[in-house]
Amino acid sequence: WTPFFQAWELAGKSPAILTDAIVGTQASELYRDARAMLKRIVDARWLTAKAVFGLWPATSVGDDVHLTTEDGPAVLH
């Protein structure tokens, strides 16, 4: 949540910012509103994932990329 608060120009790190003497009240209200909006997004299914993301161990050998997968080594050209 720290980058979220920084985007709103509230200085401090999460979760300590929520009890900060200077911006704690504003940060807490913003956090509460953001959590409520995220709940609405999830409950109303406003967003649908249309992609898959994965990370695999890889090394480059010349112009090739060598991956290590569950099925063993693989080479991408």
N, CA, C and O atoms as a Tripos MOL2 file, in Angstrom:
@<TRIPOS>MOLECULE
protein
  308   307    77     0     0
PROTEIN
NO_CHARGES

@<TRIPOS>ATOM
      1 N           0.8030   -1.1880    0.0000 N.3       1 TRP1
      2 CA          0.0000    0.0000    0.0000 C.3       1 TRP1
      3 C           0.8540    1.2630    0.0000 C.2       1 TRP1
      4 O           0.3350    2.3420   -0.2870 O.2       1 TRP1
      5 N           2.1340    1.1670    0.3100 N.am      2 THR2
      6 CA          2.9910    2.3540    0.3530 C.3       2 THR2
      7 C           2.9840    3.1140   -0.9710 C.2       2 THR2
      8 O           2.8080    4.3320   -0.9480 O.2       2 THR2
      9 N           3.1680    2.4570   -2.1430 N.am      3 PRO3
     10 CA          3.1060    3.2070   -3.4060 C.3       3 PRO3
     11 C           1.7460    3.8720   -3.6290 C.2       3 PRO3
     12 O           1.6770    4.9490   -4.2210 O.2       3 PRO3
     13 N           0.6840    3.2520   -3.1680 N.am      4 PHE4
     14 CA         -0.6480    3.8320   -3.2890 C.3       4 PHE4
     15 C          -0.7190    5.1580   -2.5270 C.2       4 PHE4
     16 O          -1.1970    6.1610   -3.0570 O.2       4 PHE4
     17 N          -0.2430    5.1540   -1.2870 N.am      5 PHE5
     18 CA         -0.2540    6.3830   -0.5000 C.3       5 PHE5
     19 C           0.6580    7.4420   -1.1130 C.2       5 PHE5
     20 O           0.3230    8.6270   -1.1060 O.2       5 PHE5
     21 N           1.8000    7.0280   -1.6400 N.am      6 GLN6
     22 CA          2.7050    7.9740   -2.2860 C.3       6 GLN6
     23 C           2.0570    8.6160   -3.5040 C.2       6 GLN6
     24 O           2.2750    9.7980   -3.7680 O.2       6 GLN6
     25 N           1.2640    7.8530   -4.2500 N.am      7 ALA7
     26 CA          0.5680    8.4050   -5.4080 C.3       7 ALA7
     27 C          -0.3990    9.5150   -4.9860 C.2       7 ALA7
     28 O          -0.6660   10.4320   -5.7620 O.2       7 ALA7
     29 N          -0.9100    9.4360   -3.7900 N.am      8 TRP8
     30 CA         -1.8110   10.4590   -3.2480 C.3       8 TRP8
     31 C          -1.0390   11.5080   -2.4550 C.2       8 TRP8
     32 O          -1.6300   12.3200   -1.7430 O.2       8 TRP8
     33 N           0.2920   11.4840   -2.5830 N.am      9 GLU9
     34 CA          1.1880   12.4500   -1.9430 C.3       9 GLU9
     35 C           1.0670   12.4450   -0.4190 C.2       9 GLU9
     36 O           1.1460   13.4890    0.2280 O.2       9 GLU9
     37 N           0.8760   11.2560    0.1350 N.am     10 LEU10
     38 CA          0.8890   11.0730    1.5810 C.3      10 LEU10
     39 C           2.1930   10.3790    1.9400 C.2      10 LEU10
     40 O           2.4260    9.2390    1.5400 O.2      10 LEU10
     41 N           3.0390   11.0630    2.6920 N.am     11 ALA11
     42 CA          4.3640   10.5460    3.0280 C.3      11 ALA11
     43 C           4.2830    9.5670    4.1880 C.2      11 ALA11
     44 O           3.6550    9.8460    5.2090 O.2      11 ALA11
     45 N           4.9210    8.4300    4.0210 N.am     12 GLY12
     46 CA          4.9820    7.4230    5.0720 C.3      12 GLY12
     47 C           4.8430    6.0340    4.4950 C.2      12 GLY12
     48 O           4.3950    5.8580    3.3620 O.2      12 GLY12
     49 N           5.2290    5.0510    5.2830 N.am     13 LYS13
     50 CA          5.1540    3.6600    4.8430 C.3      13 LYS13
     51 C           3.9790    2.9620    5.4970 C.2      13 LYS13
     52 O           3.6390    3.2100    6.6530 O.2      13 LYS13
     53 N           3.3780    2.0900    4.7250 N.am     14 SER14
     54 CA          2.2650    1.3010    5.2280 C.3      14 SER14
     55 C           2.8170    0.1540    6.0670 C.2      14 SER14
     56 O           3.8350   -0.4230    5.6850 O.2      14 SER14
     57 N           2.2140   -0.1950    7.1580 N.am     15 PRO15
     58 CA          0.9670    0.2820    7.7370 C.3      15 PRO15
     59 C           1.1400    1.4320    8.7290 C.2      15 PRO15
     60 O           0.1500    1.9590    9.2350 O.2      15 PRO15
     61 N           2.3880    1.8300    9.0140 N.am     16 ALA16
     62 CA          2.6260    2.8710   10.0200 C.3      16 ALA16
     63 C           1.9510    4.1970    9.6600 C.2      16 ALA16
     64 O           1.5870    4.9650   10.5500 O.2      16 ALA16
     65 N           1.7810    4.4680    8.3710 N.am     17 ILE17
     66 CA          1.1650    5.7230    7.9460 C.3      17 ILE17
     67 C          -0.2490    5.8820    8.5020 C.2      17 ILE17
     68 O          -0.7210    7.0030    8.6930 O.2      17 ILE17
     69 N          -0.9150    4.7790    8.7560 N.am     18 LEU18
     70 CA         -2.3030    4.8380    9.2330 C.3      18 LEU18
     71 C          -2.4130    5.4490   10.6290 C.2      18 LEU18
     72 O          -3.4780    5.9370   11.0070 O.2      18 LEU18
     73 N          -1.3340    5.4260   11.3880 N.am     19 THR19
     74 CA         -1.3470    6.0080   12.7320 C.3      19 THR19
     75 C          -0.4090    7.2050   12.8400 C.2      19 THR19
     76 O          -0.1030    7.6490   13.9470 O.2      19 THR19
     77 N           0.0500    7.7310   11.7100 N.am     20 ASP20
     78 CA          0.9460    8.8800   11.6890 C.3      20 ASP20
     79 C           0.2450   10.1090   12.2680 C.2      20 ASP20
     80 O          -0.9370   10.3350   12.0110 O.2      20 ASP20
     81 N           0.9780   10.8960   13.0460 N.am     21 ALA21
     82 CA          0.4010   12.0710   13.6980 C.3      21 ALA21
     83 C          -0.0460   13.1370   12.7020 C.2      21 ALA21
     84 O          -0.9830   13.8850   12.9810 O.2      21 ALA21
     85 N           0.6050   13.2140   11.5540 N.am     22 ILE22
     86 CA          0.2850   14.2700   10.5840 C.3      22 ILE22
     87 C          -0.7210   13.8040    9.5350 C.2      22 ILE22
     88 O          -1.7130   14.4900    9.2890 O.2      22 ILE22
     89 N          -0.4810   12.6520    8.9140 N.am     23 VAL23
     90 CA         -1.3430   12.2160    7.8000 C.3      23 VAL23
     91 C          -2.1590   10.9680    8.1140 C.2      23 VAL23
     92 O          -2.8320   10.4310    7.2350 O.2      23 VAL23
     93 N          -2.1070   10.5060    9.3530 N.am     24 GLY24
     94 CA         -2.7850    9.2590    9.7160 C.3      24 GLY24
     95 C          -4.2790    9.2600    9.4520 C.2      24 GLY24
     96 O          -4.8200    8.2690    8.9610 O.2      24 GLY24
     97 N          -4.9470   10.3490    9.7680 N.am     25 THR25
     98 CA         -6.3990   10.4160    9.5640 C.3      25 THR25
     99 C          -6.7410   10.3310    8.0820 C.2      25 THR25
    100 O          -7.6170    9.5630    7.6860 O.2      25 THR25
    101 N          -6.0460   11.1250    7.2590 N.am     26 GLN26
    102 CA         -6.3070   11.1100    5.8160 C.3      26 GLN26
    103 C          -5.9360    9.7590    5.2120 C.2      26 GLN26
    104 O          -6.6620    9.2340    4.3680 O.2      26 GLN26
    105 N          -4.8110    9.1970    5.6400 N.am     27 ALA27
    106 CA         -4.3820    7.8980    5.1200 C.3      27 ALA27
    107 C          -5.3870    6.8070    5.4890 C.2      27 ALA27
    108 O          -5.6900    5.9380    4.6710 O.2      27 ALA27
    109 N          -5.8970    6.8490    6.7040 N.am     28 SER28
    110 CA         -6.8720    5.8420    7.1390 C.3      28 SER28
    111 C          -8.1680    5.9400    6.3450 C.2      28 SER28
    112 O          -8.7420    4.9220    5.9590 O.2      28 SER28
    113 N          -8.6300    7.1660    6.1020 N.am     29 GLU29
    114 CA         -9.8480    7.3530    5.3090 C.3      29 GLU29
    115 C          -9.6320    6.8830    3.8750 C.2      29 GLU29
    116 O         -10.4860    6.2060    3.3030 O.2      29 GLU29
    117 N          -8.4910    7.2440    3.2970 N.am     30 LEU30
    118 CA         -8.1760    6.8350    1.9300 C.3      30 LEU30
    119 C          -8.0850    5.3120    1.8310 C.2      30 LEU30
    120 O          -8.6120    4.7130    0.8940 O.2      30 LEU30
    121 N          -7.4170    4.6920    2.7980 N.am     31 TYR31
    122 CA         -7.2770    3.2400    2.8300 C.3      31 TYR31
    123 C          -8.6400    2.5590    2.9280 C.2      31 TYR31
    124 O          -8.9120    1.5950    2.2120 O.2      31 TYR31
    125 N          -9.5050    3.0720    3.8280 N.am     32 ARG32
    126 CA        -10.8530    2.5200    3.9750 C.3      32 ARG32
    127 C         -11.6330    2.6270    2.6610 C.2      32 ARG32
    128 O         -12.2890    1.6700    2.2490 O.2      32 ARG32
    129 N         -11.5640    3.7880    2.0040 N.am     33 ASP33
    130 CA        -12.2710    3.9880    0.7400 C.3      33 ASP33
    131 C         -11.7200    3.0770   -0.3580 C.2      33 ASP33
    132 O         -12.4780    2.5130   -1.1480 O.2      33 ASP33
    133 N         -10.4070    2.9440   -0.3980 N.am     34 ALA34
    134 CA         -9.7830    2.0890   -1.4180 C.3      34 ALA34
    135 C         -10.1820    0.6340   -1.2230 C.2      34 ALA34
    136 O         -10.4870   -0.0600   -2.1940 O.2      34 ALA34
    137 N         -10.1840    0.1660    0.0160 N.am     35 ARG35
    138 CA        -10.5840   -1.2190    0.2930 C.3      35 ARG35
    139 C         -12.0510   -1.4460   -0.0900 C.2      35 ARG35
    140 O         -12.3960   -2.5000   -0.6240 O.2      35 ARG35
    141 N         -12.9110   -0.4600    0.1810 N.am     36 ALA36
    142 CA        -14.3260   -0.5710   -0.1860 C.3      36 ALA36
    143 C         -14.4760   -0.6330   -1.7060 C.2      36 ALA36
    144 O         -15.2770   -1.4100   -2.2240 O.2      36 ALA36
    145 N         -13.7040    0.1860   -2.4140 N.am     37 MET37
    146 CA        -13.7830    0.1670   -3.8710 C.3      37 MET37
    147 C         -13.2700   -1.1630   -4.4360 C.2      37 MET37
    148 O         -13.8600   -1.7050   -5.3710 O.2      37 MET37
    149 N         -12.1860   -1.6850   -3.8790 N.am     38 LEU38
    150 CA        -11.6840   -2.9880   -4.3290 C.3      38 LEU38
    151 C         -12.7200   -4.0780   -4.0860 C.2      38 LEU38
    152 O         -12.8900   -4.9710   -4.9170 O.2      38 LEU38
    153 N         -13.4080   -4.0100   -2.9590 N.am     39 LYS39
    154 CA        -14.4590   -5.0020   -2.6790 C.3      39 LYS39
    155 C         -15.5740   -4.9000   -3.7120 C.2      39 LYS39
    156 O         -16.0620   -5.9240   -4.1890 O.2      39 LYS39
    157 N         -15.9840   -3.6870   -4.0660 N.am     40 ARG40
    158 CA        -17.0150   -3.5060   -5.0960 C.3      40 ARG40
    159 C         -16.5530   -4.0550   -6.4310 C.2      40 ARG40
    160 O         -17.3280   -4.6960   -7.1420 O.2      40 ARG40
    161 N         -15.3030   -3.8100   -6.7760 N.am     41 ILE41
    162 CA        -14.7510   -4.3040   -8.0470 C.3      41 ILE41
    163 C         -14.8100   -5.8260   -8.0870 C.2      41 ILE41
    164 O         -15.2160   -6.4070   -9.0930 O.2      41 ILE41
    165 N         -14.4100   -6.4640   -7.0070 N.am     42 VAL42
    166 CA        -14.4140   -7.9320   -6.9470 C.3      42 VAL42
    167 C         -15.8400   -8.4680   -6.9190 C.2      42 VAL42
    168 O         -16.1790   -9.3740   -7.6800 O.2      42 VAL42
    169 N         -16.6790   -7.9110   -6.0450 N.am     43 ASP43
    170 CA        -18.0540   -8.4120   -5.8920 C.3      43 ASP43
    171 C         -18.8760   -8.2360   -7.1680 C.2      43 ASP43
    172 O         -19.6730   -9.1070   -7.5170 O.2      43 ASP43
    173 N         -18.6870   -7.1190   -7.8610 N.am     44 ALA44
    174 CA        -19.4590   -6.8450   -9.0770 C.3      44 ALA44
    175 C         -18.7980   -7.4300  -10.3240 C.2      44 ALA44
    176 O         -19.3400   -7.3440  -11.4260 O.2      44 ALA44
    177 N         -17.6210   -8.0250  -10.1320 N.am     45 ARG45
    178 CA        -16.8760   -8.6150  -11.2510 C.3      45 ARG45
    179 C         -16.6670   -7.6150  -12.3890 C.2      45 ARG45
    180 O         -16.8960   -7.9180  -13.5590 O.2      45 ARG45
    181 N         -16.2200   -6.4060  -12.0050 N.am     46 TRP46
    182 CA        -15.9460   -5.3640  -12.9930 C.3      46 TRP46
    183 C         -14.7610   -5.7210  -13.8700 C.2      46 TRP46
    184 O         -14.6690   -5.2560  -15.0060 O.2      46 TRP46
    185 N         -13.8550   -6.5380  -13.3590 N.am     47 LEU47
    186 CA        -12.6550   -6.9160  -14.0970 C.3      47 LEU47
    187 C         -12.6220   -8.4250  -14.2670 C.2      47 LEU47
    188 O         -13.0140   -9.1710  -13.3700 O.2      47 LEU47
    189 N         -12.1570   -8.8610  -15.4140 N.am     48 THR48
    190 CA        -11.9960  -10.2800  -15.6810 C.3      48 THR48
    191 C         -10.5860  -10.5140  -16.2080 C.2      48 THR48
    192 O         -10.1530   -9.8690  -17.1620 O.2      48 THR48
    193 N          -9.8810  -11.4390  -15.5810 N.am     49 ALA49
    194 CA         -8.5260  -11.7560  -16.0320 C.3      49 ALA49
    195 C          -8.5910  -12.4340  -17.3950 C.2      49 ALA49
    196 O          -9.3990  -13.3370  -17.6110 O.2      49 ALA49
    197 N          -7.7400  -11.9950  -18.3050 N.am     50 LYS50
    198 CA         -7.7030  -12.5630  -19.6510 C.3      50 LYS50
    199 C          -6.2700  -12.9450  -20.0320 C.2      50 LYS50
    200 O          -5.9300  -13.0030  -21.2140 O.2      50 LYS50
    201 N          -5.4430  -13.2000  -19.0340 N.am     51 ALA51
    202 CA         -4.0490  -13.5210  -19.3080 C.3      51 ALA51
    203 C          -3.5360  -14.4800  -18.2430 C.2      51 ALA51
    204 O          -4.1460  -14.6660  -17.1900 O.2      51 ALA51
    205 N          -2.4070  -15.0720  -18.5520 N.am     52 VAL52
    206 CA         -1.7130  -15.9400  -17.6160 C.3      52 VAL52
    207 C          -0.2820  -15.4430  -17.5320 C.2      52 VAL52
    208 O           0.3170  -15.0690  -18.5410 O.2      52 VAL52
    209 N           0.2520  -15.4420  -16.3490 N.am     53 PHE53
    210 CA          1.6030  -14.9540  -16.1290 C.3      53 PHE53
    211 C           2.3850  -16.0090  -15.3780 C.2      53 PHE53
    212 O           1.8610  -16.6390  -14.4590 O.2      53 PHE53
    213 N           3.6240  -16.2050  -15.7600 N.am     54 GLY54
    214 CA          4.4590  -17.1630  -15.0610 C.3      54 GLY54
    215 C           5.9110  -16.7600  -15.1000 C.2      54 GLY54
    216 O           6.3350  -16.0240  -15.9920 O.2      54 GLY54
    217 N           6.6620  -17.2290  -14.1570 N.am     55 LEU55
    218 CA          8.1000  -16.9960  -14.0970 C.3      55 LEU55
    219 C           8.8090  -18.3400  -14.0720 C.2      55 LEU55
    220 O           8.4030  -19.2510  -13.3500 O.2      55 LEU55
    221 N           9.8580  -18.4590  -14.8540 N.am     56 TRP56
    222 CA         10.6520  -19.6750  -14.8890 C.3      56 TRP56
    223 C          12.1170  -19.3080  -14.8150 C.2      56 TRP56
    224 O          12.5220  -18.2480  -15.2910 O.2      56 TRP56
    225 N          12.9070  -20.1740  -14.2230 N.am     57 PRO57
    226 CA         14.3490  -19.9530  -14.2630 C.3      57 PRO57
    227 C          14.8140  -19.9920  -15.7130 C.2      57 PRO57
    228 O          14.4200  -20.8800  -16.4690 O.2      57 PRO57
    229 N          15.6510  -19.0350  -16.1040 N.am     58 ALA58
    230 CA         16.0980  -18.9640  -17.4940 C.3      58 ALA58
    231 C          17.5100  -18.4140  -17.5660 C.2      58 ALA58
    232 O          17.9560  -17.6660  -16.6960 O.2      58 ALA58
    233 N          18.1970  -18.8050  -18.6230 N.am     59 THR59
    234 CA         19.5200  -18.2520  -18.9290 C.3      59 THR59
    235 C          19.5880  -17.9960  -20.4210 C.2      59 THR59
    236 O          18.9090  -18.6580  -21.2070 O.2      59 THR59
    237 N          20.4090  -17.0350  -20.8070 N.am     60 SER60
    238 CA         20.5910  -16.7880  -22.2400 C.3      60 SER60
    239 C          21.8660  -17.4770  -22.6940 C.2      60 SER60
    240 O          22.8900  -17.4580  -22.0110 O.2      60 SER60
    241 N          21.7710  -18.0860  -23.8700 N.am     61 VAL61
    242 CA         22.9160  -18.7130  -24.5120 C.3      61 VAL61
    243 C          22.9280  -18.1830  -25.9340 C.2      61 VAL61
    244 O          22.1810  -18.6680  -26.7840 O.2      61 VAL61
    245 N          23.7720  -17.1870  -26.2060 N.am     62 GLY62
    246 CA         23.7440  -16.5280  -27.5080 C.3      62 GLY62
    247 C          22.4130  -15.8190  -27.6890 C.2      62 GLY62
    248 O          22.0190  -15.0080  -26.8500 O.2      62 GLY62
    249 N          21.7080  -16.1240  -28.7960 N.am     63 ASP63
    250 CA         20.4020  -15.5320  -29.0670 C.3      63 ASP63
    251 C          19.2490  -16.3720  -28.5170 C.2      63 ASP63
    252 O          18.0850  -16.0050  -28.6770 O.2      63 ASP63
    253 N          19.5630  -17.4860  -27.8770 N.am     64 ASP64
    254 CA         18.5240  -18.3830  -27.3660 C.3      64 ASP64
    255 C          18.2740  -18.1250  -25.8810 C.2      64 ASP64
    256 O          19.1440  -17.6260  -25.1670 O.2      64 ASP64
    257 N          17.0770  -18.4720  -25.4360 N.am     65 VAL65
    258 CA         16.7350  -18.4350  -24.0140 C.3      65 VAL65
    259 C          16.4750  -19.8690  -23.5780 C.2      65 VAL65
    260 O          15.6150  -20.5440  -24.1440 O.2      65 VAL65
    261 N          17.2000  -20.3300  -22.5920 N.am     66 HIS66
    262 CA         17.0400  -21.6840  -22.0720 C.3      66 HIS66
    263 C          16.2180  -21.6090  -20.7880 C.2      66 HIS66
    264 O          16.6270  -20.9840  -19.8100 O.2      66 HIS66
    265 N          15.0500  -22.2590  -20.8100 N.am     67 LEU67
    266 CA         14.1520  -22.2870  -19.6520 C.3      67 LEU67
    267 C          14.2590  -23.6150  -18.9390 C.2      67 LEU67
    268 O          14.5830  -24.6340  -19.5480 O.2      67 LEU67
    269 N          13.9830  -23.6020  -17.6360 N.am     68 THR68
    270 CA         13.8410  -24.8280  -16.8840 C.3      68 THR68
    271 C          12.3780  -24.9080  -16.4530 C.2      68 THR68
    272 O          11.9040  -24.0700  -15.6860 O.2      68 THR68
    273 N          11.6670  -25.9220  -16.9500 N.am     69 THR69
    274 CA         10.2500  -26.0850  -16.6390 C.3      69 THR69
    275 C          10.0510  -27.3630  -15.8390 C.2      69 THR69
    276 O          11.0090  -28.0870  -15.5680 O.2      69 THR69
    277 N           8.8120  -27.6360  -15.4620 N.am     70 GLU70
    278 CA          8.5150  -28.8780  -14.7390 C.3      70 GLU70
    279 C           8.8530  -30.0900  -15.5900 C.2      70 GLU70
    280 O           9.1810  -31.1490  -15.0550 O.2      70 GLU70
    281 N           8.7740  -29.9470  -16.9290 N.am     71 ASP71
    282 CA          9.0470  -31.0460  -17.8460 C.3      71 ASP71
    283 C          10.5180  -31.1340  -18.2250 C.2      71 ASP71
    284 O          10.8930  -31.9780  -19.0390 O.2      71 ASP71
    285 N          11.3590  -30.2780  -17.6510 N.am     72 GLY72
    286 CA         12.7780  -30.2920  -17.9670 C.3      72 GLY72
    287 C          13.1520  -29.0650  -18.7720 C.2      72 GLY72
    288 O          12.3650  -28.1250  -18.8840 O.2      72 GLY72
    289 N          14.3650  -29.0730  -19.3400 N.am     73 PRO73
    290 CA         14.8600  -27.9020  -20.0720 C.3      73 PRO73
    291 C          14.0680  -27.6660  -21.3750 C.2      73 PRO73
    292 O          13.6020  -28.6110  -22.0120 O.2      73 PRO73
    293 N          13.9320  -26.4130  -21.7440 N.am     74 ALA74
    294 CA         13.2880  -26.0220  -23.0040 C.3      74 ALA74
    295 C          14.0800  -24.8630  -23.5870 C.2      74 ALA74
    296 O          14.6680  -24.0760  -22.8450 O.2      74 ALA74
    297 N          14.1000  -24.7510  -24.9190 N.am     75 VAL75
    298 CA         14.8460  -23.6780  -25.5760 C.3      75 VAL75
    299 C          13.8790  -22.8570  -26.4190 C.2      75 VAL75
    300 O          13.1070  -23.4090  -27.2030 O.2      75 VAL75
    301 N          13.9230  -21.5310  -26.2550 N.am     76 LEU76
    302 CA         13.1330  -20.6180  -27.0790 C.3      76 LEU76
    303 C          14.0790  -19.9420  -28.0470 C.2      76 LEU76
    304 O          15.1570  -19.4940  -27.6580 O.2      76 LEU76
    305 N          13.6760  -19.8640  -29.3210 N.am     77 HIS77
    306 CA         14.5090  -19.2130  -30.3420 C.3      77 HIS77
    307 C          13.9090  -17.8850  -30.7190 C.2      77 HIS77
    308 O          14.4580  -17.1770  -31.5640 O.2      77 HIS77
@<TRIPOS>BOND
     1     1     2 1
     2     2     3 1
     3     3     4 2
     4     3     5 am
     5     5     6 1
     6     6     7 1
     7     7     8 2
     8     7     9 am
     9     9    10 1
    10    10    11 1
    11    11    12 2
    12    11    13 am
    13    13    14 1
    14    14    15 1
    15    15    16 2
    16    15    17 am
    17    17    18 1
    18    18    19 1
    19    19    20 2
    20    19    21 am
    21    21    22 1
    22    22    23 1
    23    23    24 2
    24    23    25 am
    25    25    26 1
    26    26    27 1
    27    27    28 2
    28    27    29 am
    29    29    30 1
    30    30    31 1
    31    31    32 2
    32    31    33 am
    33    33    34 1
    34    34    35 1
    35    35    36 2
    36    35    37 am
    37    37    38 1
    38    38    39 1
    39    39    40 2
    40    39    41 am
    41    41    42 1
    42    42    43 1
    43    43    44 2
    44    43    45 am
    45    45    46 1
    46    46    47 1
    47    47    48 2
    48    47    49 am
    49    49    50 1
    50    50    51 1
    51    51    52 2
    52    51    53 am
    53    53    54 1
    54    54    55 1
    55    55    56 2
    56    55    57 am
    57    57    58 1
    58    58    59 1
    59    59    60 2
    60    59    61 am
    61    61    62 1
    62    62    63 1
    63    63    64 2
    64    63    65 am
    65    65    66 1
    66    66    67 1
    67    67    68 2
    68    67    69 am
    69    69    70 1
    70    70    71 1
    71    71    72 2
    72    71    73 am
    73    73    74 1
    74    74    75 1
    75    75    76 2
    76    75    77 am
    77    77    78 1
    78    78    79 1
    79    79    80 2
    80    79    81 am
    81    81    82 1
    82    82    83 1
    83    83    84 2
    84    83    85 am
    85    85    86 1
    86    86    87 1
    87    87    88 2
    88    87    89 am
    89    89    90 1
    90    90    91 1
    91    91    92 2
    92    91    93 am
    93    93    94 1
    94    94    95 1
    95    95    96 2
    96    95    97 am
    97    97    98 1
    98    98    99 1
    99    99   100 2
   100    99   101 am
   101   101   102 1
   102   102   103 1
   103   103   104 2
   104   103   105 am
   105   105   106 1
   106   106   107 1
   107   107   108 2
   108   107   109 am
   109   109   110 1
   110   110   111 1
   111   111   112 2
   112   111   113 am
   113   113   114 1
   114   114   115 1
   115   115   116 2
   116   115   117 am
   117   117   118 1
   118   118   119 1
   119   119   120 2
   120   119   121 am
   121   121   122 1
   122   122   123 1
   123   123   124 2
   124   123   125 am
   125   125   126 1
   126   126   127 1
   127   127   128 2
   128   127   129 am
   129   129   130 1
   130   130   131 1
   131   131   132 2
   132   131   133 am
   133   133   134 1
   134   134   135 1
   135   135   136 2
   136   135   137 am
   137   137   138 1
   138   138   139 1
   139   139   140 2
   140   139   141 am
   141   141   142 1
   142   142   143 1
   143   143   144 2
   144   143   145 am
   145   145   146 1
   146   146   147 1
   147   147   148 2
   148   147   149 am
   149   149   150 1
   150   150   151 1
   151   151   152 2
   152   151   153 am
   153   153   154 1
   154   154   155 1
   155   155   156 2
   156   155   157 am
   157   157   158 1
   158   158   159 1
   159   159   160 2
   160   159   161 am
   161   161   162 1
   162   162   163 1
   163   163   164 2
   164   163   165 am
   165   165   166 1
   166   166   167 1
   167   167   168 2
   168   167   169 am
   169   169   170 1
   170   170   171 1
   171   171   172 2
   172   171   173 am
   173   173   174 1
   174   174   175 1
   175   175   176 2
   176   175   177 am
   177   177   178 1
   178   178   179 1
   179   179   180 2
   180   179   181 am
   181   181   182 1
   182   182   183 1
   183   183   184 2
   184   183   185 am
   185   185   186 1
   186   186   187 1
   187   187   188 2
   188   187   189 am
   189   189   190 1
   190   190   191 1
   191   191   192 2
   192   191   193 am
   193   193   194 1
   194   194   195 1
   195   195   196 2
   196   195   197 am
   197   197   198 1
   198   198   199 1
   199   199   200 2
   200   199   201 am
   201   201   202 1
   202   202   203 1
   203   203   204 2
   204   203   205 am
   205   205   206 1
   206   206   207 1
   207   207   208 2
   208   207   209 am
   209   209   210 1
   210   210   211 1
   211   211   212 2
   212   211   213 am
   213   213   214 1
   214   214   215 1
   215   215   216 2
   216   215   217 am
   217   217   218 1
   218   218   219 1
   219   219   220 2
   220   219   221 am
   221   221   222 1
   222   222   223 1
   223   223   224 2
   224   223   225 am
   225   225   226 1
   226   226   227 1
   227   227   228 2
   228   227   229 am
   229   229   230 1
   230   230   231 1
   231   231   232 2
   232   231   233 am
   233   233   234 1
   234   234   235 1
   235   235   236 2
   236   235   237 am
   237   237   238 1
   238   238   239 1
   239   239   240 2
   240   239   241 am
   241   241   242 1
   242   242   243 1
   243   243   244 2
   244   243   245 am
   245   245   246 1
   246   246   247 1
   247   247   248 2
   248   247   249 am
   249   249   250 1
   250   250   251 1
   251   251   252 2
   252   251   253 am
   253   253   254 1
   254   254   255 1
   255   255   256 2
   256   255   257 am
   257   257   258 1
   258   258   259 1
   259   259   260 2
   260   259   261 am
   261   261   262 1
   262   262   263 1
   263   263   264 2
   264   263   265 am
   265   265   266 1
   266   266   267 1
   267   267   268 2
   268   267   269 am
   269   269   270 1
   270   270   271 1
   271   271   272 2
   272   271   273 am
   273   273   274 1
   274   274   275 1
   275   275   276 2
   276   275   277 am
   277   277   278 1
   278   278   279 1
   279   279   280 2
   280   279   281 am
   281   281   282 1
   282   282   283 1
   283   283   284 2
   284   283   285 am
   285   285   286 1
   286   286   287 1
   287   287   288 2
   288   287   289 am
   289   289   290 1
   290   290   291 1
   291   291   292 2
   292   291   293 am
   293   293   294 1
   294   294   295 1
   295   295   296 2
   296   295   297 am
   297   297   298 1
   298   298   299 1
   299   299   300 2
   300   299   301 am
   301   301   302 1
   302   302   303 1
   303   303   304 2
   304   303   305 am
   305   305   306 1
   306   306   307 1
   307   307   308 2
@<TRIPOS>SUBSTRUCTURE
     1 TRP1         2 RESIDUE 1 A TRP
     2 THR2         6 RESIDUE 1 A THR
     3 PRO3        10 RESIDUE 1 A PRO
     4 PHE4        14 RESIDUE 1 A PHE
     5 PHE5        18 RESIDUE 1 A PHE
     6 GLN6        22 RESIDUE 1 A GLN
     7 ALA7        26 RESIDUE 1 A ALA
     8 TRP8        30 RESIDUE 1 A TRP
     9 GLU9        34 RESIDUE 1 A GLU
    10 LEU10       38 RESIDUE 1 A LEU
    11 ALA11       42 RESIDUE 1 A ALA
    12 GLY12       46 RESIDUE 1 A GLY
    13 LYS13       50 RESIDUE 1 A LYS
    14 SER14       54 RESIDUE 1 A SER
    15 PRO15       58 RESIDUE 1 A PRO
    16 ALA16       62 RESIDUE 1 A ALA
    17 ILE17       66 RESIDUE 1 A ILE
    18 LEU18       70 RESIDUE 1 A LEU
    19 THR19       74 RESIDUE 1 A THR
    20 ASP20       78 RESIDUE 1 A ASP
    21 ALA21       82 RESIDUE 1 A ALA
    22 ILE22       86 RESIDUE 1 A ILE
    23 VAL23       90 RESIDUE 1 A VAL
    24 GLY24       94 RESIDUE 1 A GLY
    25 THR25       98 RESIDUE 1 A THR
    26 GLN26      102 RESIDUE 1 A GLN
    27 ALA27      106 RESIDUE 1 A ALA
    28 SER28      110 RESIDUE 1 A SER
    29 GLU29      114 RESIDUE 1 A GLU
    30 LEU30      118 RESIDUE 1 A LEU
    31 TYR31      122 RESIDUE 1 A TYR
    32 ARG32      126 RESIDUE 1 A ARG
    33 ASP33      130 RESIDUE 1 A ASP
    34 ALA34      134 RESIDUE 1 A ALA
    35 ARG35      138 RESIDUE 1 A ARG
    36 ALA36      142 RESIDUE 1 A ALA
    37 MET37      146 RESIDUE 1 A MET
    38 LEU38      150 RESIDUE 1 A LEU
    39 LYS39      154 RESIDUE 1 A LYS
    40 ARG40      158 RESIDUE 1 A ARG
    41 ILE41      162 RESIDUE 1 A ILE
    42 VAL42      166 RESIDUE 1 A VAL
    43 ASP43      170 RESIDUE 1 A ASP
    44 ALA44      174 RESIDUE 1 A ALA
    45 ARG45      178 RESIDUE 1 A ARG
    46 TRP46      182 RESIDUE 1 A TRP
    47 LEU47      186 RESIDUE 1 A LEU
    48 THR48      190 RESIDUE 1 A THR
    49 ALA49      194 RESIDUE 1 A ALA
    50 LYS50      198 RESIDUE 1 A LYS
    51 ALA51      202 RESIDUE 1 A ALA
    52 VAL52      206 RESIDUE 1 A VAL
    53 PHE53      210 RESIDUE 1 A PHE
    54 GLY54      214 RESIDUE 1 A GLY
    55 LEU55      218 RESIDUE 1 A LEU
    56 TRP56      222 RESIDUE 1 A TRP
    57 PRO57      226 RESIDUE 1 A PRO
    58 ALA58      230 RESIDUE 1 A ALA
    59 THR59      234 RESIDUE 1 A THR
    60 SER60      238 RESIDUE 1 A SER
    61 VAL61      242 RESIDUE 1 A VAL
    62 GLY62      246 RESIDUE 1 A GLY
    63 ASP63      250 RESIDUE 1 A ASP
    64 ASP64      254 RESIDUE 1 A ASP
    65 VAL65      258 RESIDUE 1 A VAL
    66 HIS66      262 RESIDUE 1 A HIS
    67 LEU67      266 RESIDUE 1 A LEU
    68 THR68      270 RESIDUE 1 A THR
    69 THR69      274 RESIDUE 1 A THR
    70 GLU70      278 RESIDUE 1 A GLU
    71 ASP71      282 RESIDUE 1 A ASP
    72 GLY72      286 RESIDUE 1 A GLY
    73 PRO73      290 RESIDUE 1 A PRO
    74 ALA74      294 RESIDUE 1 A ALA
    75 VAL75      298 RESIDUE 1 A VAL
    76 LEU76      302 RESIDUE 1 A LEU
    77 HIS77      306 RESIDUE 1 A HIS
